[in-house]
Amino acid sequence: MCRTNDRCRAAVIMDAYGQGANELVRLGLQKPYLMMTRQADSGLSAFFNKATDAVWFVLSNTEHASFAYGYETTDPSIANRDLQLTMKAYILAFFNKYLKNEDNRLLDGPSTNFPRVVSFQKK
């Protein structure tokens, strides 16, 4: 939807497989986006087809279900609460930057405050 609808100004992509999204993978998303995945090879095609305003990283020790909102309530371990705090911090920083023009610099590179963020890449 965000690729073809001008009302969408930015997107967060959470551990997407790209199945059924051949055009998106081939053409990329020409709007700002934040992509979080559980493994290093997910989403690379879409990332490399983007010229600017893209952030992609892997969250270590995750599975696909880890990306569901509220996962810390279904599995309330300290690790899962930490994971949700990490995801929410990056999502908030992303939307604040691209929708409100407020930049807390979290998207500039990996942060020691969030050690589960690995393979950080930015365009």
C-alpha positions in Angstrom: 0.0 0.0 0.0 2.7 2.5 0.9 4.5 2.0 -2.4 1.5 3.1 -4.4 -0.5 5.4 -2.1 0.8 9.0 -1.7 -1.0 9.4 1.6 1.5 7.0 3.1 4.7 9.0 3.9 6.8 6.3 5.7 6.7 2.6 6.5 7.9 0.2 9.1 8.5 -3.4 7.8 8.8 -6.0 10.5 10.3 -9.4 9.5 8.6 -9.4 6.1 9.2 -12.4 3.8 8.4 -10.6 0.5 6.1 -13.4 -0.6 3.6 -12.0 -3.0 5.4 -8.7 -3.1 7.5 -9.3 -6.2 7.0 -5.8 -7.5 8.0 -4.3 -4.1 11.1 -6.4 -3.9 12.0 -5.6 -7.5 11.3 -1.9 -7.4 11.9 -1.1 -3.8 9.9 1.3 -1.7 10.7 4.9 -2.7 9.6 6.3 0.7 11.4 6.3 4.0 11.2 3.0 5.7 12.6 1.1 8.7 13.0 -2.6 8.3 13.6 -5.0 11.2 14.3 -8.7 10.5 15.3 -11.7 12.4 18.0 -12.9 10.0 20.5 -11.1 7.9 19.3 -12.2 4.5 15.6 -11.1 4.9 14.7 -8.0 3.0 18.0 -7.2 1.4 16.6 -6.9 -2.2 14.2 -4.2 -1.1 16.8 -2.4 0.9 19.3 -2.3 -1.9 16.7 -1.0 -4.4 16.2 2.0 -2.1 18.3 5.1 -2.8 17.9 7.0 0.5 16.0 7.2 3.8 16.1 3.5 4.6 17.3 1.8 7.8 17.6 -2.0 8.0 18.8 -4.1 10.9 18.6 -7.5 12.4 17.3 -8.1 15.9 19.3 -10.9 17.4 17.7 -13.9 19.2 14.3 -13.5 17.6 11.8 -15.5 15.8 9.0 -14.4 13.5 6.4 -14.2 16.4 8.8 -11.9 18.3 7.8 -9.0 16.0 4.1 -9.1 17.0 3.0 -6.1 19.0 2.6 -7.1 22.6 4.7 -10.2 22.4 6.1 -9.3 25.8 2.7 -10.1 27.3 2.4 -13.6 25.7 6.0 -14.4 26.7 6.8 -11.9 29.5 10.5 -12.8 29.9 13.0 -10.1 30.6 14.6 -10.7 27.1 11.2 -10.3 25.4 10.4 -7.1 27.3 13.8 -5.8 26.3 13.2 -6.7 22.7 9.8 -4.9 22.7 11.5 -1.8 24.2 14.1 -1.9 21.5 11.6 -2.2 18.7 9.4 0.6 20.1 12.3 2.9 20.6 13.4 2.5 16.9 9.8 2.8 15.6 9.2 6.0 17.6 12.5 7.5 16.5 11.7 6.6 12.8 8.2 8.1 12.7 9.3 11.1 14.7 12.0 11.8 12.2 10.0 11.3 9.0 6.6 12.5 10.1 7.3 15.1 12.7 10.8 16.2 11.7 12.2 15.4 15.2 15.5 13.6 15.1 16.9 12.0 18.3 19.8 10.5 16.2 19.0 6.9 17.1 18.7 6.1 13.4 22.3 7.3 12.8 23.9 4.0 13.7 23.9 1.1 16.2 23.4 2.2 19.8 25.1 0.6 22.8 21.7 1.1 24.6 20.2 -1.6 22.3 22.7 -4.4 21.9 20.2 -6.7 20.1 20.4 -4.5 17.1 23.0 -6.0 14.8 23.9 -5.7 11.1 22.7 -2.1 11.1 22.6 -0.5 7.7 21.4 2.9 6.6 20.9 4.7 3.3 
